Each structure stands twice: as structure tokens, then as C-alpha cells.
Amino acid sequence: MSDISGPVHLIGVGGIHMSAIALLLLEKGVAVTGSDLRRSELTEKVERAGGRVAEGHSATNLGNPALVVTTAAANDENPEIVEARRRGIPVILRAEMVARLMEGKRVIAVTGAHGKTTTSSLIAFILRKAGRNPMYLLGGESIDLDGHAAWGGGDVCVVEADEYKRAFHEYRPQVAVITNVEPDHLDYYGTEAAYHEAFAHFASLVQPGGLLLVCADDPGSARLNKAAKSARNQTYGTTGGSDWAATVIEKDARGATFIVSAAEDVLGELRVPFPGDHFIRNALAATAVCLQEGVNLDTIRGALAKVHGAHRRFETVGEAHGILVMDDYAHHPTEVRSTIATARAAFPERRLIVVYQPHTYTRIAYLWDEWTRCWDGIEELIVLETYAARETPLEGKSAKDLADAITGPSARYARTFDDAAGQAVALAHPGDVIFTMGAGDVIEVGPKILERLS
């Protein structure tokens, strides 16, 4: 870490990446203050670690910091940014701060439209099991690592490289993994071409002699196979011809087994506790990285067999009266399809009910057709009011409009969390599985459902 003496003020400290910065700084003894629109489990975690967090944004929150770090979601009119610049206090974006924190480390960066949290969590967990004690900054809280950020004590840093507003262009990794490239964040990028170009540029940032590992199963990722000009280019996937392959895949309700091969060499069998194809790919990517980081296959096998994954990724919330309540972060049609496919494999004889919270109006709008037809495999769908994040409503693209446009399965709209919980309980029968899905605060609905069931 470059010399950062603090105090440091973090705007948007309740975000998963911003709270990671706060926790790392506090672990090093740097004074931290921060602000966010509302309190959350993450702001409470920062406060428990010694930070001071204000609810809402105001110039009075600033104090006297040596540095201000802001989330990309904040704009130049934010009163704390305005005040910092008026006083001549340096203001930098989150990704630049992360790059500073990683200075001097061997960086393993994982990016992609989907799967980057799980893949980066798996890599960090395997490296920890191998005694490498990695530093890590993740985009979700790992159950196995008991958090989403830690300094570690080794020479390696595993970072989830977020593509929003080109944040990942601040990194210069020795190892880069691209899980998939499927257009997202078009509210910022504008066109699919611009989105793809951003990933191509990220791939070009891999250090000379490093490694770029891309998923051959995904067309957007596969086209970047040769994008690292002065590094090794490798592919992984479940199809023939990949440098790293998962084949002979067998699934059951408790997970999946597969054979991992490197080129023509069969290395052995691995087992993972989730039956979804996307999890198998993520585990394969983590295996390929960690083998090339010097971890032996037996250590990887033991770690993968015991992994619990990240919070909000196919996570059990609870069960009451024979009704299982699950939660998942899926907030893109591709992620929804993957989660439903995994659920169908895990619960083949059970009815599936989904409570889905759309995340931002623009994501509904530019993926509208996909959102109306990504629900095959479930019996009932409840569409919650949209989690607006940084946006204002778009005419004709509301959550209610979406519920009305979905013709299969049966879909209905819920304005509030209590309404959604009540509808879910009314629809459910013993033996059913209820999923809450979305990137917003829909996680609060699961406990409400269990409370009503009890």
C-alpha cells in the first residue's frame, strides 16, 4: 500500500467495494469516515471495525480528511464532493484507491458480466487453504472467507474487477480471468460495442509474461482469447478444444462431479457442492488459476468439496412448514436462467416460486425482451417494485409493466416487501421452494416470508 496516512472519507461507504476499502484501511490503523444514503449491514460492519458513518450526504459529513474516495455512482453535485473540491482536498474514484491498496502485490483480477464474485471468492479460498494467505477484495461476502476484504499476509491479491464506468482499467494484473462478456451497464456504455471494447482494453492490461484466462463457452469472452499481446492466452470451458476443460459432468441434488483436463492431460476428478453449469465453470477457472499459482490438485479438491460460496449466491435463508426459502443475487436474464437451471437440478420434484426485484429502470428497458422470457422452469413469479439505485423511473418500463408483459409463468406485481411476502406465502404449499432474487435489498423479503410461515 502506498503511503496513506488518513483520515480518509468514503462517499458511498455502504457499497460492497467501498466498504471493503474502509475495512482494509481500518485494519491498517487509518482513520475512516464515510456516508451513504441509508444504513445497512455493511455500514454497521464498518462502524464495528472503528469507522464513523453518516446517513445521508451533506458537506458537514466531511470532517477534515486528507483524502476523499467516492463511489462511481455519485455525481459531481454530491455535496461532499463539492465541499472537498472547494477546500482543495483530493477526490479519487474507488478503483484508483483499490489500485493503490494493491501496490506491490501479485494481482489476480477476475471480471465478467456474471460469475466474478464466485470465481474470485473460490480463488482466494483455495489460496488460503494452500497457506498462501492472500489479500482479497470481493464484490460479495464470502461465507468461507468470513467476509469480503482482508489484507492477508502473502504476496498475492485477488480482486473482483468491476467493469462499471471502466473501473477495471485502473488495474494492472499479473493474472486476469474473464468469465463472460455479455452487454450490461448500457446506461453508461451506450452500445454493446463500447462494452466489448472495455473488456478488450482490460485484457490488454495484463502484465508481460502474465496470464489471460477466458471462458471458451461464452462467445463474448472467447473472442478475447488473443487480446493479451505479451502474456499467455488460455481458455477454459466445458466444450472440446479448451486449454482447461471440465468434462464427464455428473449432477445430483447435492452438487456435481467432473473431470478436469489440461490440454490432453487428464488431471483428475473434482466435486463441487452446487450442480449449476455456471458454478462448474467458475470452479474450473479457479482450478486453472490456482494450479498455475503452484497449488496442488489435492488441495484444490479438498477446498472445492467444502466450499459454501458467497452470500446471496444460491443461499439458504431458512425453512418453515416444509417450505424452503432461498436467496440469489441474479439481476440479469442470463443469471436468472442459470439460477433457475441450478434450482431445477437441485430440487427436481419441487415447485419453484420466485420473488424478483428489478435492479434499475435502464436495465429493465434495454433487456426488456429478455426479461419477459427468462423465467422458464418456475411455477409462480412475483415482481417487486424496482430498486432504483441511481435512477428515476422510465415511462412504460416499470416493475408492474414487466409483470403484465410476462406471459409464462404466472406473474404478478408487489409494491412493497410485505405485499410480496404475503403473496409468496399465499401461493406456497409444503414442499415448495421460494427464491428471492435481485441485486437490491430484496434480501429483506426472505425473513419476512419465514416470519409469516412460522
PLY file of the C-alpha trace (Angstrom):
ply
format ascii 1.0
element vertex 454
property float x
property float y
property float z
element edge 453
property int vertex1
property int vertex2
end_header
0.00 0.00 0.00
1.33 3.43 -0.88
1.67 5.85 1.99
-1.91 6.63 3.06
-1.96 8.26 6.47
-5.58 9.41 6.54
-8.06 10.34 7.64
-9.92 9.02 4.57
-13.56 9.85 3.85
-15.56 7.38 1.73
-18.66 8.53 -0.16
-20.95 5.53 -0.64
-19.27 3.54 2.13
-22.22 1.13 2.27
-21.38 -0.31 -1.14
-19.69 -3.70 -1.22
-16.47 -2.40 -2.82
-16.34 0.85 -0.83
-16.88 -0.96 2.47
-14.01 -3.28 1.52
-11.73 -0.25 1.21
-12.92 1.01 4.59
-12.24 -2.30 6.30
-8.75 -2.60 4.80
-7.83 0.95 5.85
-9.16 0.40 9.36
-7.22 -2.85 9.62
-4.06 -0.80 8.94
-4.98 1.77 11.57
-6.05 4.53 9.16
-8.93 6.71 10.44
-12.04 6.31 8.26
-15.26 8.27 7.97
-17.98 7.69 5.42
-21.51 8.34 4.30
-24.30 6.59 2.45
-27.96 7.16 1.69
-29.04 4.58 4.24
-27.56 2.38 6.91
-27.06 -1.31 6.18
-25.29 -4.41 7.42
-22.17 -3.22 5.61
-22.15 0.24 7.21
-22.64 -1.42 10.58
-19.68 -3.69 9.81
-17.54 -0.63 9.05
-18.64 1.00 12.32
-17.85 -2.15 14.31
-14.35 -2.03 12.82
-13.91 1.55 14.08
-15.20 3.73 11.25
-17.67 6.58 11.63
-20.60 6.54 9.19
-23.18 9.27 8.50
-26.59 8.56 6.99
-27.30 10.81 4.01
-24.95 13.12 2.13
-24.02 16.55 3.48
-20.99 18.81 3.41
-20.94 18.59 7.21
-20.11 14.86 6.97
-16.69 15.60 5.55
-14.70 16.49 8.66
-11.03 17.11 7.84
-9.88 14.21 5.67
-6.58 14.04 3.82
-8.30 12.14 1.01
-11.85 11.58 -0.27
-12.75 8.39 -2.14
-16.07 8.25 -3.97
-18.18 5.54 -5.49
-18.69 5.81 -9.25
-22.43 6.07 -8.59
-22.02 9.53 -7.01
-22.05 12.57 -9.30
-20.22 15.89 -9.19
-23.20 17.57 -7.49
-22.81 15.41 -4.39
-22.41 17.98 -1.57
-19.45 16.15 -0.06
-17.58 16.10 -3.39
-18.41 19.79 -3.91
-17.12 20.68 -0.43
-13.95 18.59 -0.80
-13.05 20.28 -4.07
-13.83 23.71 -2.64
-11.32 23.02 0.12
-8.72 21.52 -2.19
-8.97 18.01 -0.72
-8.01 15.31 -3.28
-11.01 13.30 -4.57
-10.40 9.96 -6.31
-12.64 7.16 -7.55
-12.96 3.82 -5.80
-11.00 1.85 -8.43
-7.99 4.17 -8.17
-7.97 3.65 -4.41
-8.13 -0.12 -4.82
-5.16 0.07 -7.19
-3.22 1.99 -4.55
-4.06 -0.59 -1.89
-2.82 -3.43 -4.11
0.54 -1.83 -4.90
3.40 -4.30 -4.52
1.14 -7.36 -4.71
0.85 -10.02 -7.41
-2.66 -9.23 -8.64
-5.16 -11.85 -9.78
-8.14 -9.95 -11.22
-11.47 -11.59 -12.10
-14.00 -9.82 -14.29
-17.08 -10.60 -16.35
-20.75 -9.73 -16.59
-21.57 -12.70 -14.33
-19.67 -15.05 -12.05
-16.85 -12.78 -10.96
-17.73 -12.80 -7.25
-17.95 -16.59 -7.06
-14.79 -17.13 -9.11
-12.68 -14.61 -7.18
-14.00 -16.00 -3.88
-13.05 -19.53 -4.92
-9.53 -18.47 -5.93
-8.98 -16.63 -2.64
-10.36 -19.55 -0.61
-8.19 -22.14 -2.38
-5.10 -19.96 -1.95
-5.88 -19.59 1.74
-6.27 -23.36 2.10
-2.89 -23.71 0.38
-1.29 -21.46 3.01
-0.76 -18.51 0.66
-2.76 -16.14 2.92
-3.90 -13.86 0.05
-5.15 -10.31 0.25
-8.61 -10.08 -1.30
-11.27 -7.56 -2.24
-14.51 -9.20 -3.35
-17.86 -7.98 -4.66
-19.80 -10.17 -2.27
-19.32 -11.56 1.22
-17.72 -14.99 1.12
-19.10 -17.44 3.65
-15.86 -19.44 3.51
-13.60 -16.41 4.00
-15.97 -14.81 6.52
-16.10 -11.51 4.68
-15.25 -9.66 1.51
-11.91 -7.99 2.27
-8.72 -8.77 4.18
-5.07 -7.83 3.92
-3.77 -11.35 4.34
-0.05 -11.72 4.75
1.08 -13.13 1.44
2.29 -11.61 -1.79
-0.90 -12.25 -3.79
-4.05 -10.14 -4.05
-7.30 -11.48 -5.52
-9.58 -8.67 -6.68
-13.00 -8.68 -8.26
-12.56 -6.31 -11.20
-15.81 -4.43 -11.77
-16.49 -3.12 -15.27
-18.92 -0.34 -14.28
-17.63 3.01 -15.57
-14.46 1.18 -16.67
-13.27 0.75 -13.07
-11.19 -2.30 -14.04
-8.99 -0.18 -16.29
-7.18 1.02 -13.15
-5.68 -2.44 -12.57
-2.51 -3.99 -14.00
-2.92 -7.67 -13.15
-0.41 -10.47 -13.49
-3.35 -12.86 -13.91
-6.74 -11.92 -15.39
-9.84 -14.11 -15.68
-12.77 -13.12 -17.92
-15.82 -15.25 -17.11
-18.10 -13.84 -19.82
-18.79 -10.66 -21.78
-22.50 -10.10 -22.17
-23.67 -6.49 -22.52
-24.64 -4.86 -19.22
-24.44 -1.35 -17.76
-25.57 0.08 -21.09
-26.86 3.10 -19.15
-23.16 4.02 -19.02
-21.59 2.33 -22.07
-24.35 3.20 -24.50
-23.59 0.47 -27.04
-22.68 -3.21 -26.96
-19.57 -2.40 -28.99
-18.32 0.03 -26.33
-18.95 -2.58 -23.62
-16.96 -5.23 -25.52
-14.15 -2.74 -26.21
-13.82 -2.06 -22.49
-13.14 -5.74 -21.82
-10.66 -5.91 -24.70
-8.77 -3.00 -23.17
-8.79 -4.69 -19.76
-7.34 -7.83 -21.36
-4.53 -5.75 -22.88
-3.53 -4.55 -19.40
-2.28 -7.96 -18.28
1.40 -7.62 -17.39
4.06 -9.00 -19.77
4.61 -12.69 -19.04
1.30 -12.87 -17.18
-1.81 -14.92 -17.89
-5.16 -14.13 -19.51
-7.74 -16.88 -18.95
-11.03 -16.55 -20.85
-14.14 -18.73 -20.93
-14.46 -20.56 -24.24
-18.13 -21.37 -23.55
-19.07 -17.69 -23.77
-18.79 -16.07 -27.23
-18.04 -12.60 -25.85
-15.24 -13.88 -23.65
-13.87 -16.35 -26.21
-13.28 -13.58 -28.77
-10.72 -12.08 -26.36
-8.57 -15.21 -26.40
-5.62 -13.45 -28.03
-6.18 -10.00 -26.54
-3.20 -10.14 -24.16
-0.36 -9.36 -26.56
2.58 -10.00 -24.26
1.05 -12.57 -21.90
-0.04 -16.21 -22.09
-3.56 -16.60 -23.52
-5.55 -19.60 -22.28
-9.16 -20.79 -22.46
-11.36 -22.83 -20.13
-14.76 -24.40 -20.60
-16.97 -27.45 -20.83
-16.55 -27.87 -24.58
-13.79 -29.55 -26.55
-10.71 -27.62 -27.57
-10.25 -25.57 -24.39
-6.86 -25.39 -22.71
-8.62 -26.29 -19.46
-11.73 -28.45 -19.68
-14.42 -29.83 -17.38
-15.88 -32.99 -18.90
-17.82 -36.09 -17.85
-20.06 -33.86 -15.73
-22.47 -35.67 -13.42
-25.02 -33.81 -11.30
-27.24 -34.65 -8.36
-29.20 -32.70 -5.77
-26.08 -32.24 -3.62
-23.72 -30.96 -6.33
-21.70 -32.12 -9.31
-18.56 -34.04 -10.21
-16.42 -33.50 -13.29
-13.08 -34.47 -14.78
-10.59 -31.63 -15.18
-8.10 -31.77 -18.04
-5.22 -29.53 -19.11
-4.84 -29.76 -22.88
-4.67 -33.54 -23.46
-3.72 -34.42 -19.88
-6.46 -35.75 -17.59
-5.66 -34.41 -14.11
-8.43 -35.95 -12.04
-11.96 -35.66 -10.71
-13.32 -32.73 -8.70
-16.59 -32.33 -6.82
-18.45 -29.10 -6.11
-21.49 -28.65 -3.83
-23.62 -26.80 -6.43
-25.00 -28.51 -9.57
-25.21 -25.48 -11.85
-23.13 -25.30 -15.06
-22.08 -21.75 -14.21
-20.64 -22.89 -10.86
-18.75 -25.70 -12.58
-17.20 -23.17 -14.98
-16.28 -20.86 -12.11
-14.68 -23.73 -10.20
-12.77 -24.76 -13.33
-11.42 -21.23 -13.76
-10.33 -21.13 -10.12
-8.68 -24.53 -10.53
-6.77 -23.43 -13.64
-5.52 -20.27 -11.91
-4.53 -21.95 -8.66
-2.72 -24.85 -10.34
-0.61 -22.30 -12.20
-0.02 -20.48 -8.89
1.61 -23.65 -7.57
-1.31 -25.17 -5.63
-1.61 -28.95 -5.97
-4.80 -30.64 -7.15
-5.44 -32.42 -3.84
-5.58 -29.07 -2.02
-7.93 -27.69 -4.66
-10.09 -30.82 -4.46
-10.39 -30.52 -0.69
-11.23 -26.81 -0.82
-13.88 -27.14 -3.55
-15.61 -30.03 -1.77
-16.06 -27.90 1.35
-16.92 -24.53 -0.20
-20.14 -22.75 0.78
-19.85 -19.93 -1.74
-20.73 -16.27 -1.34
-23.63 -14.72 0.48
-26.60 -14.12 -1.81
-25.42 -16.80 -4.27
-27.87 -19.72 -4.08
-28.01 -19.18 -0.31
-30.43 -20.88 2.06
-32.38 -18.37 4.16
-34.43 -20.88 6.15
-37.28 -23.40 6.10
-40.69 -23.50 7.77
-43.67 -25.84 7.36
-41.88 -27.72 4.60
-41.30 -24.57 2.51
-37.66 -23.76 1.76
-36.67 -20.10 1.31
-33.57 -19.33 -0.79
-31.89 -16.11 -1.95
-29.80 -15.27 -5.01
-28.15 -12.12 -6.39
-29.27 -12.81 -10.00
-30.09 -9.46 -11.65
-29.55 -10.17 -15.36
-31.62 -12.55 -17.53
-28.61 -14.84 -18.06
-28.04 -15.05 -14.31
-31.73 -15.73 -13.71
-31.69 -18.60 -16.22
-28.58 -20.06 -14.57
-30.08 -19.85 -11.09
-33.34 -21.44 -12.23
-31.42 -24.24 -14.01
-29.40 -24.87 -10.84
-32.58 -24.88 -8.75
-34.26 -27.34 -11.11
-31.24 -29.66 -10.80
-31.13 -29.30 -7.01
-34.90 -29.56 -6.44
-36.22 -31.62 -9.38
-39.54 -32.55 -7.78
-40.37 -29.25 -6.07
-42.35 -26.24 -7.27
-40.35 -23.02 -7.61
-41.72 -19.59 -6.67
-39.60 -16.51 -7.37
-39.85 -13.04 -5.83
-37.82 -10.87 -8.19
-36.78 -7.24 -7.65
-35.68 -5.47 -10.87
-32.44 -3.53 -10.48
-32.55 -0.09 -12.17
-35.01 1.09 -14.80
-32.45 1.17 -17.60
-31.51 -2.49 -17.08
-35.20 -3.41 -17.41
-35.51 -1.25 -20.53
-32.51 -2.36 -22.60
-33.06 -6.04 -21.72
-36.86 -5.87 -21.87
-37.44 -8.75 -24.29
-35.05 -10.97 -22.35
-36.76 -10.13 -19.06
-40.12 -11.24 -20.43
-38.86 -14.73 -21.37
-36.14 -15.80 -18.93
-38.44 -17.47 -16.40
-38.90 -20.96 -17.87
-38.77 -23.62 -15.17
-40.62 -21.84 -12.37
-44.26 -22.05 -11.42
-45.00 -18.61 -9.94
-43.36 -15.18 -10.23
-43.83 -12.08 -8.09
-42.23 -8.89 -9.46
-41.37 -6.37 -6.75
-41.17 -2.62 -7.24
-37.88 -1.68 -8.94
-34.74 -0.99 -6.93
-33.97 2.38 -8.49
-30.38 2.82 -7.24
-29.17 5.98 -9.01
-32.08 6.39 -11.44
-35.51 7.93 -12.00
-38.44 5.92 -13.45
-38.81 5.31 -17.19
-42.29 5.54 -18.66
-43.71 2.17 -19.69
-40.85 0.14 -18.19
-41.95 -0.17 -14.58
-41.97 -3.34 -12.49
-45.75 -3.52 -12.90
-45.37 -3.16 -16.67
-42.89 -6.02 -16.61
-45.19 -8.25 -14.56
-48.00 -7.55 -17.02
-45.76 -8.36 -20.02
-44.64 -11.79 -18.74
-46.97 -14.48 -20.08
-45.26 -17.53 -18.66
-45.10 -18.34 -15.80
-47.97 -16.73 -13.92
-46.64 -13.29 -12.89
-47.98 -10.66 -10.51
-46.77 -7.33 -9.12
-45.99 -6.43 -5.49
-45.49 -2.82 -4.42
-43.88 -3.50 -1.02
-41.82 -6.19 0.72
-44.76 -7.04 2.99
-47.03 -7.39 -0.03
-44.50 -9.68 -1.76
-44.06 -11.83 1.35
-47.82 -12.14 1.78
-48.32 -13.15 -1.86
-45.49 -15.72 -1.70
-46.89 -17.36 1.42
-50.38 -17.46 -0.11
-49.03 -19.21 -3.23
-46.74 -21.70 -1.46
-47.50 -25.26 -0.42
-45.38 -27.66 1.67
-42.54 -28.92 -0.49
-42.21 -25.69 -2.50
-39.04 -23.59 -2.76
-39.32 -19.78 -2.69
-36.42 -17.78 -4.15
-35.84 -14.08 -3.63
-33.74 -12.66 -6.49
-32.13 -9.35 -7.37
-29.18 -7.06 -6.69
-31.06 -4.61 -4.47
-32.46 -5.04 -0.97
-34.83 -7.90 -1.87
-32.83 -9.96 0.64
-35.10 -8.43 3.30
-38.11 -10.32 1.91
-36.92 -13.85 2.81
-37.01 -13.31 6.59
-40.48 -11.74 6.22
-41.67 -14.86 4.39
-40.27 -17.13 7.13
-41.87 -14.97 9.82
-45.27 -15.35 8.17
-44.81 -19.08 7.67
-43.90 -19.52 11.34
0 1
1 2
2 3
3 4
4 5
5 6
6 7
7 8
8 9
9 10
10 11
11 12
12 13
13 14
14 15
15 16
16 17
17 18
18 19
19 20
20 21
21 22
22 23
23 24
24 25
25 26
26 27
27 28
28 29
29 30
30 31
31 32
32 33
33 34
34 35
35 36
36 37
37 38
38 39
39 40
40 41
41 42
42 43
43 44
44 45
45 46
46 47
47 48
48 49
49 50
50 51
51 52
52 53
53 54
54 55
55 56
56 57
57 58
58 59
59 60
60 61
61 62
62 63
63 64
64 65
65 66
66 67
67 68
68 69
69 70
70 71
71 72
72 73
73 74
74 75
75 76
76 77
77 78
78 79
79 80
80 81
81 82
82 83
83 84
84 85
85 86
86 87
87 88
88 89
89 90
90 91
91 92
92 93
93 94
94 95
95 96
96 97
97 98
98 99
99 100
100 101
101 102
102 103
103 104
104 105
105 106
106 107
107 108
108 109
109 110
110 111
111 112
112 113
113 114
114 115
115 116
116 117
117 118
118 119
119 120
120 121
121 122
122 123
123 124
124 125
125 126
126 127
127 128
128 129
129 130
130 131
131 132
132 133
133 134
134 135
135 136
136 137
137 138
138 139
139 140
140 141
141 142
142 143
143 144
144 145
145 146
146 147
147 148
148 149
149 150
150 151
151 152
152 153
153 154
154 155
155 156
156 157
157 158
158 159
159 160
160 161
161 162
162 163
163 164
164 165
165 166
166 167
167 168
168 169
169 170
170 171
171 172
172 173
173 174
174 175
175 176
176 177
177 178
178 179
179 180
180 181
181 182
182 183
183 184
184 185
185 186
186 187
187 188
188 189
189 190
190 191
191 192
192 193
193 194
194 195
195 196
196 197
197 198
198 199
199 200
200 201
201 202
202 203
203 204
204 205
205 206
206 207
207 208
208 209
209 210
210 211
211 212
212 213
213 214
214 215
215 216
216 217
217 218
218 219
219 220
220 221
221 222
222 223
223 224
224 225
225 226
226 227
227 228
228 229
229 230
230 231
231 232
232 233
233 234
234 235
235 236
236 237
237 238
238 239
239 240
240 241
241 242
242 243
243 244
244 245
245 246
246 247
247 248
248 249
249 250
250 251
251 252
252 253
253 254
254 255
255 256
256 257
257 258
258 259
259 260
260 261
261 262
262 263
263 264
264 265
265 266
266 267
267 268
268 269
269 270
270 271
271 272
272 273
273 274
274 275
275 276
276 277
277 278
278 279
279 280
280 281
281 282
282 283
283 284
284 285
285 286
286 287
287 288
288 289
289 290
290 291
291 292
292 293
293 294
294 295
295 296
296 297
297 298
298 299
299 300
300 301
301 302
302 303
303 304
304 305
305 306
306 307
307 308
308 309
309 310
310 311
311 312
312 313
313 314
314 315
315 316
316 317
317 318
318 319
319 320
320 321
321 322
322 323
323 324
324 325
325 326
326 327
327 328
328 329
329 330
330 331
331 332
332 333
333 334
334 335
335 336
336 337
337 338
338 339
339 340
340 341
341 342
342 343
343 344
344 345
345 346
346 347
347 348
348 349
349 350
350 351
351 352
352 353
353 354
354 355
355 356
356 357
357 358
358 359
359 360
360 361
361 362
362 363
363 364
364 365
365 366
366 367
367 368
368 369
369 370
370 371
371 372
372 373
373 374
374 375
375 376
376 377
377 378
378 379
379 380
380 381
381 382
382 383
383 384
384 385
385 386
386 387
387 388
388 389
389 390
390 391
391 392
392 393
393 394
394 395
395 396
396 397
397 398
398 399
399 400
400 401
401 402
402 403
403 404
404 405
405 406
406 407
407 408
408 409
409 410
410 411
411 412
412 413
413 414
414 415
415 416
416 417
417 418
418 419
419 420
420 421
421 422
422 423
423 424
424 425
425 426
426 427
427 428
428 429
429 430
430 431
431 432
432 433
433 434
434 435
435 436
436 437
437 438
438 439
439 440
440 441
441 442
442 443
443 444
444 445
445 446
446 447
447 448
448 449
449 450
450 451
451 452
452 453
